[in-house]
Every structure is written in structure tokens, then in C-alpha cells.
Amino acid sequence: MTHEKGVLYLLHNCGRIDSIMDDLIDDVKIDGKHSYEDSITPIWEYKKRWGQKTALLGGVDMDKLIRYTPDKLRAYVRTIISKCREGGRFAIGGGNSIASYIPIENYLTMVDTALTYR
């Protein structure tokens, strides 16, 4: 129905859905998926398996966004970008929503890294 209205169908999901991703892409026709947690399946694993078929949005694990030092976070964000940017269909961002308890410095580090990393 969203496609009939000219709108993208973006899925936000928390938890493991690997077993139904092909159905979500092929049958439900999602255009993109958001929400990734490294302890479940890191975004770069999704990129290998489904990145040619659907967009991947986010990927910066919330625990790391909260706990990492800015330098460690910058290196982690660069790793995600380098593993996911080839072929497009990827936008870096928080692995889930940007909660109020995320240190501002870390949020800005993520954004700055995304804007300046080549």
C-alpha cells in the first residue's frame, strides 16, 4: 500500500529477524531496515547478506554510542562506514533511536565522523 502512494516502506525492528528477512524483502517489499545491535547481528553482516536488495539504516550500536570514548567511537563508526558503503543502500546513524541519555559529545562524534570520513 505504501508503494501505491509513492512512499517508501521502511521497517524499524528490534531483535533477531534474520530468518524472515528474505520474506520481508521479497514478499512484503520493504525498502529499508533500521535498528541494529552488534550482539544480535551487526549491520555489516546484514550488508553482506541483504545489502544488494534493501537499504540499511543506522548501525551504530547503542551501547557503544553510550559507552565508548569519542576516539574509540570515531574508529568504530569508520569501521561501519568502510564495511557498508560499497554499493550504496546504506545510511549511518544510531542503531536505534537517539535517546536523551546518549552523551552529546558521542552523538556529535558520530555525526562528525559520518560527515568527514572519506
Phi, psi and omega in degrees: 000324180295319180295326176298332179268002180076025183246143175287149176253102180255128182259127169255125182217136172252134179109178185275120177229020182308321185292342180242006182301317179299320178295319180297322180282310187281322185260312180282333176072040175297145178266339181193158179234140176234147174103111181223143178227124185304325182288345176263291174207113179298152183302326181292336174287320174299319180301316179298319187274321188230001184298338177277351185246339182207159179281147178243126188238127178104229174106341180278107184307132185299319180300319179288324177298328180277314192264334184290150171290158178306319180294317179292322179295317179301315179296319179296315179296320177298321178298314179300312181300314183295329180277340188245345188285332182299129179087358179070207181057039184210137173223122181289148176175184178299144179295342175213204179291159177271098185283157183294342182270002175285129178302132180306317181302322180288320177300313181294327175297316178300312182296313180299317179298317180298322183281335188248346183285131181241000000 
